[in-house]
Amino acid sequence: MSAPVRPGPGRAPRTASRPVHQAAHTTAHHGLQRTREIEPERRVADPGSRAERLLLDSYLRSRSRLAGRPVTCVSERTIISNPVAARLFHGVSQAMLWEQAARAMDSRREDSCEFVLADGRTVVAVCRPIDDRGRIIGAVIEATDDGESPRGQSPRVRTPIGSGEFAGLAGQGEQWREMCAEAVHARDSGLPMLVRGEVGTGKLSLLTALFGADRVRVMDAAMVPVDGFAPWARELRERLAEPGGVVVVRRLECLEPAAAQAVCSLLDMAHPDARLAGTLTLGERAGEAFGPLVRRFAVATIDVPPLRRRFEDLPQLLVALSLRVEGRPRRWMPEAVQALCRLEWTENIRQLENVVRRVIAGCPAGDIRARHLPDEVLTDAPRRRLTQLEQLEFTEMLSTLRRTGGNKKEAAQILEISRSTLYRKMRQFGMDLTRSAF
């Protein structure tokens, strides 16, 4: 997809500064205001641009062809939905729709994608790019029918993974589902398993969910420098001699070659009924693991995707982590989820859990909105990539607005700029002019 269209990691769709009269409903910062469909062809006498006309034409064609089915057309500035789609995507922000559609349109061809609804379920849809002379300007999103339902009835909505063998894990996106299916197949094969992924992706949690906490025996190689290799190796030998257990050698990359070679010899003495599994941390900061030891486990290999490749799971992850932190689920508003989607998450789920803990400590009750996120999250998650000077300006502006309780007149005086300049810069940085708290 071309760079001007597809939002990057630090860039988000722009919200129109005027009402989007082209759309069947308008876009608000905290979600999509959806009530009833206003006939676009009656409201648009003179569309403001060629892109808006193409978006409207695509919507009308799809709506006519798919009577009764959820149809949405979305671009960086505009969204058009029929009533069925408006009800289905209620509570999902335009930015989230556009970002997920943009990720699904990398191939510039019609493709299936999944959208996370406000209640944590996933709806399966078809995304078709809208092309304007070789430039992608928007997408048509058509929620697909269930294979056993008559045409025009309920769209195919998936319930979240989080029960049965994956109890305690949160995920429902395509990559997560594919990984879970591979993990179940590897478990049932009885072969040694290697689970690899970046730091904090939940490799051990996956193995624990697969085999059960009562069977898993973890030998963390990162403890060898603390405990010494000899005591650690003796405990490993004892674990390997136990029938029916699952011995997980964690962080294989932490073992020195000589120690790793000794572990290979210990594996040869494992009980026939002992199950072997290992975890390997990938990434620039991870050490290089001893090849022969890795291959002993890598008979069946499972790759855990990083958080940045499964943002569709973020709403469910936030609910699950809230439940883990304070014993009850919390509602994370789309504006907060949208801001979190713009971080790099180099430490993945572990880093996300730390943010959840901080947010809940500062907001012990009620819905969690963008203003409840830590300052550095809002600073690091602007609407687009900023230069170093712009980043400093954005940070100062955000700090001043917080200090004045959202009073823009007072903030402009402190910053020694006019209110019109403050408003212009807020729009430039993607900050919502209607908010009174930052």
N, C-alpha and C positions, 0 to 999 in steps of 0.2 A: 504494500500500500504506500502511496506517496506520502512524503514527509508532511506536506501542509495539512493533510487530513487526519492521519492517525495520531492520536494523542500519545506523547512519549511519557516516560516515567514521571516527569515533573510537570507535565502539561495537562490541562483539562479543557473540556469544551467550554466555550464562552457562553454565558447566559445573556440573552439579548437585553439591552438597556431599555427597550420599549416593549409594549405588549406585542406578542407575536400573533398578529391578526391572521396570519396565513394558517395557523394551526387550528386543529379541532378543539384544542384546549391550550392554555398557556403554561409556561414553565416557571415555577417558583424555585427559590434557592434550596428550600428544604424538601423538595419533592415535586411531584407533578400534580397540579390541581386538576382533578378529573371529575366531572359531574355528568355531563351529557355531551353528545357530539353536536357541534355547530356545523352546519353544512358548509364546508370550506369553499365550494364553488360559488356559494352565494356571498360569502364574506370577502372573497379576494377578487376585487374588480381590477386591481392593478398591482400584481405581485411586485415586491421591491427589487427583485433580482432574477436573473436567469436560473440560478441555483434553486431559489424558492419555487419557481414555476415547475422546474423538473421534479422537485420533491413532491409538490402537490399532485402533479400528473401521475407520478408513480403510486401515490397513495390511492388516488381515485381508481386507477386500473386494478390494483390489488383488492381494493374493497369491493369492486364490482365482480371480480373473478372469484373471490372467496367470501361470498355472502354468509354472514353469521360467524365467521372465524375471526379471531383476534388479529388485527392488522395495525402496525405502527410504522410510521416513517420518521426517522430521526436524523438530524444533522448536528453540527456543532452549535447551531443557534435555534433550531426549530424542531418541534415535535408535533406530529399529527397522529391521532389515534381514533379508532372507532370505539363505541361504548364498551364492547367486549374486552378489548385490549386495555382500555382505561381501568376497568375493574380488576383485570388480571395483574397489571403492573402497578396497582395502587401502592404508594409508599416507596416506589423505586425512583430515584432521581434521574433526570434526563442525562446527567453526566455519567452515571453508572451504566445506563442503557447504551450510550454512545461508546464508552470505553470498552465495554464487553463486545459490542458489535464490531468495533474497530479491530480488536484482537482477533475476532473470528473471520475477518475479511482480508487477512494477509495475502491469501491466494488470489484475490481480486475476482473470485468466482463465487457462485452460490454455494453456501456451506451451512451445515447444521451447527448450532451453538446452544448454550444453556445459560439461563438467567436465574439468579437467585431472587426469590420473592421476599416480601417483607416478613413473612412468617417462617422463613428458612427453607421452604421447599424450592425445588428447581423446576422450571418450565423449559421444555425442549422447543426450540424454534428454528426456523430457517432464516438465515440472513442473506440478503441479496444486495450487493453494492449498487449504488446509483452512479452511473458513469456520465461525466460531462466532458466529452472530447479528450478522453484519456485520463481525466482527473476524477478521483472518487470524492463525491460531495455529500454522500449520505448513504443510508441503508434502509431497505424495507425489511421489517422483522415480522414474520408470519409464524405465530405459535401453531405447532402441528397438532393434529388430532391424535387421540389414542388409536392404536391399530385396530381395536375392537369396537370403537364407537362410531356411530353414524357420522357422516360428514356434517360439519357445522355444530357439533356438540362440544363437549368439554375438551380443552387442550390437554396434551400429555404432560402431567405434572408428576415429578418424582418426589417421593418422600426421602428425607435425609438418611444417610448412613449413620448409624450410631446405636445400633442394637445388635443382639446376637453376638457373633464372633468379633465384631468391631465395636462392642460396647465401650464407651468412654472416648472413642475417636470421633472427630467431626470432619466431614467432607462429603461432597456430593457432586463435584465437578467431574468432567470427563477424565481428566488425568488421574484424579484420585481414585475414581472407580476402576479404571484400567489397572492401576497399581494394586488395588485391593484384590482384584480378580487374579492377577499374577501371583500375589502373595498366598492366596488360598490354594492355588494350584501347586505352588512350590511346597507349601506345608504338607499337602496330601501326598506328595510324591515320596516323602521320606528321605529326600536327599539333603546333604549339607546346604545351608543357605548363607548367602552374603547379602546383607542389607546395606546399601550405600547411599549417601546423600550429604548435602552441606550440613554445617554445624546447626544444631537446633531444629532439624526438620522432623524429629520424632521417630528415629530409627528404632530405638529400644522400645518405645511405646507401641510401635507396630508389632514387634515380636511378642511383647507381653500380651497384647490383645489377641494375637493369633493362637498362642499356645496356653495362655492362662498364667496368671501370676504365681499360682501354686506350683507350677512345673518349671518355671524359668529360674535358672541359676546364673547370675551375672558375674563374670570375671573381668573387671575393668583394668585394661592394660595401662591406663593412665596412673594407676596406683603403684605400679612397679617401682618407680623412683622413691616412693614414700615407704613402702613395706619391704622393699628388697625383692629381687627376682626369686630367690630360693624359697622363701615362705609362700610367695604368690604361686609359684609353680607347684608346690606341694598341695596347696588347696585346689588348684586346677586338676591335678591328678585324682584327688578324692572325688571331685564333682564328676569327672569323666567315668569313674568306676560305678556310679550310681545308675541302676537300670531305670528307664522310663523318664528320666529327666531331660530337660533342654538346657544345654550348656551354651551360654552366649559369651563369646570373647569380644568384649567391647573395645572399640578404638584400636583396631589392629595397627594403625599407623604409628602408635606410640611405642611399639616394641622395636628395640634395636635388632639388627640382623642376627646376632648370636642368640639372643633370647627368642626371637621368632623361630629360628631353626630348632631350638629346644622344644618349643610348643608343637612344632610339626611332629616331633618324635613322641610327645605325650598324646597327641591325637591318635597315633597308631595303636595306643593301648586303651582306647576308649571302649566301654562296654558296648556290645552289639546293639543293645536297646537304647543307648544314649543318643539323643539327637543333637547335632552340632549346628551352631549358627554364629555368625560374626557380624560386626558392624564396622564400616569403613567411612571415615569422614573425608569428603571431597572439598576442594577449594584451594585457593592460593595459600591460606594460612595453615593448611593441614600438612602434616609430614608425609614423606614417601614411605609407603608400607612395603614390607618384604614380600616380593612377588610369589615365591613358592607357598608361603602361608596363606596369602590371599586366594590363590588358586585352590587350596584345599577346601575353602569354604564356598568358592564361587561356582559350585556345580549348578546351583540355582541362584540367580542374581536378581535382586529387587532394587529398583531405583526409586527413592522417595523424592518427589518433586519439591523444589523450594517454594516458599510462600509466594514469591513474585510471579510464579507460573500457575498459581491456583487462587487468584483473587476472588473468583466466583464462590469460593468456600469461606470467604472472610466473615460474612454475617453469621454463619453457623459456628465458626471458630470463636467468634467473640461471645456468643451466647454460652458455648461450652466452657470457655475459659472463665467467664463470669460465674458460672455454676461452680467451677472448681475453686475459685478464689473465695467466694462468700456464701456458697451453699445454695444459691438461688440464681435463676437466670435474670439477666437485665436486658432491657430493650435498647439497642444501639440504633440511633436515628440514621437515615441515609446520608445526611451531611457529614456525620462522624466517620461512617464507613468509607465515604468518598475520599475524605482527607487521608485516611489510613492507606488507601489504595495507592497513594502517590509516594510512599516511602520505599526505599530500596530493600529493607528488611534483610540485612546481611546476616543476621543471626536467627532469622526465620521465626518459628513458633515460640521459641524461648524468648526472643526479643518482644514478640507480641504479648506474651503473658506478662512480662514486666510492665508494659504499657497499661495493660488491663488492671493490674494491681494498683498502679499509681492513680489511674482514673477513678477506680472504685473507692480508693481511700479519700479522694477529694470530692467525690460525689456519691455519698452512701445511699441515696434514695432518688427515685425518679428516672426519667429517660435520660440517656447519655447523648449529648449533642456535641457538636464540634467545639464549642466553647469550653467543654470540660476536658479536652485533650491537653496534654502537657505543652508548654510553650514551644519546645523544640520540635514537636510534631507539626504544629501549625507553621513554624518557620521553615522546616525542611520539606513541607508539602504544599508549596505554592501552586498556582494555576499553570505555570510553565517554568522552564529552566531560566534562572536569573543569573545575570552577571554578578561578579563579586560586589560591585558597587550597589547594584539593585538589591542584592541579598541584605546588605547592611541597611539600606533604606527601608526595605520591607520589615526587617526586625525592629527598627526604631519606631516605625509607624504602628506596628502591632502592639508594641510595649506601651506606647502613648495612649492608644485607644483603650487598652485595658486599664491604664491608670486613671483615665477620665470616665470610666464606666460606659464607654461607647459614645460619649458626647463629642460629636465631630467638630462643633464650633470651638470648644475648649481645646481639643486635640490640635486643630489647625493653628490656634494661637500659640500653643507650646512649641509646635514644630516650626513656627514663624513662616507659614505659608497660607495662602488664601483657602477658603473652604472649597472653592471650585477646583483648585489644584489638588486638594486632599481627595475629593471625589474622583477626579480623573485618575490619580495614582491608585486609589482603591480598586477602581475598575480595571486598571492596567494589571494589577497583581491578582485579580480574580477575587477580591474581597466583596462580601455582600453589603451593599449600601443600606439595606433595611435592618441590619442587625444592630441591637443596642448593647450587646455583650460580646467580647472577644477574648 
